[in-house]
Amino acid sequence: ECPTDLQGVEACNSQGCPIDCEVSEWGNWGGCDVACGGGTRSRARSIVVKPQNGGANCPASLSEDSVCNTEGCPIDCEVSLWSEWTSCNKQCGGGTRSRMRSMTVQPQNGGESCPPDLQAIENCNTTPCPTDCVMNGWSNWSACSVDLGGGRIIRKRTITAQPTNGGAACPSELQQLPPFNEQECPVDLLFTEW
């Protein structure tokens, strides 16, 4: 009688098939580590399928960086301290004095602007100036006060402006007689009828 197993079957290539590495899509970029002036940001991906049985390896890097926010940072204006006030340009009656400051750092990249007032001016010595008394000159000597002996001659002067704000006072002498031995008017000689 003939055998029934006319075909034989045996297992072969029993080792696992190669499985290549698979990675995910890149994730979103993370935030930049600085707001300006040039920083870095990163993104990552992950392994979805690990390689097996001699399959293709995963890429060496699962993250990458890029430059970000490369624009210059804003730089605000900076100014120096105020200088000392200058001397007043008038001693009285209202003058001015000034002080200065200068720009030490110019604004850049949208930084805060410099203040408009790099010079300050203020009033000073506003007290009115003193004015001295002003007098007219002496008048001419007057005519004699009487026609005959015993009269006097005199001269006068007047005040045209009173002193103000501590100016020099007016003199007290507003009229004047001649020296003592010249005070009396000359006396004419009178003769009676023959």
C-alpha positions in Angstrom: 0.0 0.0 0.0 1.3 3.4 -0.9 2.4 6.0 1.9 0.0 8.8 2.4 2.6 11.6 3.1 3.7 12.3 -0.4 4.5 16.0 0.5 6.6 17.2 3.4 6.4 20.7 4.9 8.9 22.4 7.3 9.2 25.9 8.8 11.7 28.3 7.3 12.8 31.9 7.7 11.3 32.0 11.2 13.3 35.1 12.1 11.2 38.3 12.5 10.9 40.6 9.5 12.9 43.9 9.7 10.8 46.8 11.1 12.1 50.3 10.3 12.0 53.1 12.9 9.1 55.5 12.5 9.0 59.0 14.0 6.1 61.5 14.4 5.8 64.8 12.6 7.6 67.7 14.1 5.7 69.4 16.9 5.0 73.1 17.0 7.9 75.5 17.7 8.2 76.4 21.3 8.4 80.0 22.5 11.6 82.1 22.0 13.8 82.3 25.0 14.3 86.1 24.7 12.0 88.8 23.5 14.5 90.5 21.3 18.2 90.6 20.3 18.3 87.0 19.0 17.3 83.9 20.9 16.5 80.3 20.2 13.4 78.2 20.0 13.0 74.4 19.6 10.6 71.7 18.5 10.6 68.0 18.9 9.3 64.7 17.5 9.0 61.3 19.0 9.6 57.7 18.1 6.4 56.0 17.0 7.8 52.6 16.0 11.2 51.4 17.3 13.4 49.6 14.8 13.4 45.8 15.0 15.1 42.9 13.3 17.6 45.1 11.6 15.2 47.7 10.4 16.3 51.3 9.7 17.5 53.1 12.7 15.8 56.2 14.1 17.3 59.6 13.2 20.0 60.8 15.6 18.2 64.0 16.6 14.6 64.1 17.8 14.7 67.9 18.4 16.0 70.9 16.5 16.6 74.6 17.3 16.2 77.8 15.3 17.1 81.4 15.8 14.2 83.7 16.7 13.4 87.3 17.6 16.5 88.6 15.9 15.3 92.2 15.8 17.2 94.7 18.1 15.8 95.3 21.5 14.3 98.7 22.2 16.8 101.1 23.8 15.3 104.0 25.7 16.8 107.5 25.6 18.9 108.4 28.6 19.8 112.0 29.6 22.4 113.3 32.1 21.5 115.0 35.4 20.7 118.7 35.3 23.7 121.1 35.5 23.9 123.8 38.1 21.8 126.9 37.5 23.7 129.7 35.8 24.0 133.1 37.4 21.0 135.4 37.0 21.6 137.8 34.1 20.2 140.7 36.1 20.8 141.8 39.7 17.2 143.0 40.1 14.1 143.8 38.2 13.5 140.4 36.8 16.1 138.3 35.0 16.5 134.7 33.9 18.8 131.8 34.6 19.1 128.4 33.0 20.4 124.9 33.4 21.2 122.2 30.9 21.2 118.4 30.5 22.4 116.3 27.6 21.4 113.1 25.9 23.8 110.3 26.8 22.0 107.4 25.0 20.0 107.8 21.8 16.8 105.9 21.5 16.8 102.9 19.2 14.4 100.3 17.9 11.3 102.0 19.2 12.7 102.8 22.6 11.4 105.7 24.7 12.1 109.1 23.1 14.2 111.8 24.8 12.3 114.5 26.8 11.9 117.7 24.8 13.3 119.9 27.5 17.1 119.6 27.5 17.3 123.2 28.8 15.3 124.8 31.6 14.9 128.5 32.1 13.4 130.2 35.2 12.9 133.8 36.4 15.2 135.1 39.1 16.0 138.3 41.0 12.4 139.6 40.5 12.7 142.2 43.2 12.3 145.7 41.7 15.6 147.6 41.4 16.3 150.5 43.7 15.8 153.9 42.2 17.5 157.0 43.7 15.9 160.3 44.5 16.0 162.6 41.5 16.3 166.4 42.1 16.1 169.4 39.9 19.1 171.7 39.8 19.2 174.8 42.0 17.2 177.7 40.7 18.7 181.1 40.1 19.0 183.3 43.1 15.8 185.1 43.7 15.3 188.9 43.6 15.7 190.6 46.9 12.6 190.2 49.2 12.3 193.9 49.9 13.2 197.0 48.0 15.3 198.5 50.7 17.7 197.1 53.3 17.1 194.1 55.3 15.8 191.8 52.6 17.1 188.3 51.7 17.8 186.4 48.5 17.2 182.6 48.2 17.4 179.8 45.7 15.4 176.5 45.7 15.3 173.1 44.2 12.6 170.5 43.9 12.2 166.7 44.0 11.2 165.2 40.7 11.3 161.5 41.7 11.1 159.9 45.1 13.4 157.0 45.9 12.0 153.5 45.6 13.0 150.1 46.8 15.8 151.3 49.0 17.3 153.8 46.6 19.3 156.8 47.8 17.2 159.3 49.8 16.5 162.8 48.8 18.6 165.5 50.6 16.8 167.5 53.2 18.0 170.9 51.9 15.5 172.1 49.3 16.3 175.9 49.7 19.5 177.7 50.3 20.6 181.1 51.5 23.9 182.6 50.4 26.9 182.6 52.8 26.3 184.4 56.0 28.1 187.6 55.1 26.2 187.8 51.8 22.7 187.2 53.0 21.5 190.7 53.2 20.6 192.6 50.1 22.8 195.6 49.2 21.5 198.9 50.7 21.4 201.9 48.4 22.4 205.3 49.9 19.5 207.7 50.2 19.9 211.5 50.2 17.4 214.1 51.5 16.5 217.2 49.5 18.8 220.1 49.9 
